[in-house]
Amino acid sequence: MSQTAAPLTFEVTRRTDPRPDAEREAVLANPGFGTTFTDHMVTATWTRDEGWHDGRVTAYGPITLMPSAAVLHYAQEIFEGMKAYRHEDGSIWTFRPEANAQRMLRSSTRMALPQLPEDDFLASLRALVEVDQAWVPAYDGGEKSLYLRPFMYASEAFLGVRPAAEVTYSVIASPAGAYFSGGIKPVTLWLSEHYARAGEGGTGAAKCGGNYASSLAGQLEGIEHGCDQAVFLDSSTHTYVEELGGMNLFFVTRDNRLVTPELTGSILEGVTRSSVLELGKELGLTVEERRVPISEWKDGAASGEIAEIFACGTAAVITPVGEMRWDGGSCDHRRGGEDIGEVTSTIRTRLLDIQYGRTEDTHGWMTRLV
Ligand code: COI
């Protein structure tokens, strides 16, 4: 796919009717997740002939698409999830944006979408956060942030099945509190035995909407069984743990190993996942990326070999897993113990301290936006 040689610039047109300060502050006091959006959005267009062009920051609002737009039919679409964090001195930062930019490039390749260069991706985030900086929640020692959602979709009006010749890139932003409304309460997982999230050679490693759509039936089944989220197994053997609908999984063993399913091509390479692996090593844990049989989970919970389980992702950070249920059984490795284990809590705090500038960023993970 062609790239523009010149960097993409974003022409800003500020809206004349931004949300009144009092209304915005009311949202920021209790943002929830993904329900309220800032005043502006980024858009840019790619065409086969011109490459990337027409970068803009304009009022957040409905988009115009023809009913024949390819994305509505063939789901040629990808996205990213990141956050902007306000530090105590008022400055605004984001976490490992180059990792998200690189993943978007990999997702683009898999979904036959054009490549958005890393610098343009970075510039798009800066452009939006600069204009909507008042929407980044004040530093309060908690976990509020501005969730950033870059996405790219086939906007060409054409029903033939081929990579679109016109594509739109956009970034929207939404103030965020805790992803799960219950705060840091362990989640209960449903073991999805009938539905897989992704398959060998499929799109599981790409951050495309289809992976999330395919997780919903399993999630619904879980909700019917009183669970919060579903956990998916590999689609070929139905034996190995893959990930949740939108989060990677980690196991902490009694003998201090930190185990996570290896990247087989059907698992999303989470930025939080790879950061947790680094932090785990620094904490002296033995880190293992390997296939994790579901029997190991069930047996380890029963024997006490598995001490802690947590899920991780940008939106929900690190969330302890409590129980797992399946058709005809359940297991709970906590055995009446703490809601959040010591290792889970230490890694969670360490990650948040880096993101909110409360500790030295020895990895160079933070990038200042404003
Ligand atoms: C994220 O953590 O950013 C995710 O991708 C989960 C999201 C789909 C809500």
Residues whose N, C-alpha, C, O or C-beta is under 5 A from the ligand:
A	BS01	COI	G81 G246 G313 T314 A315 A316
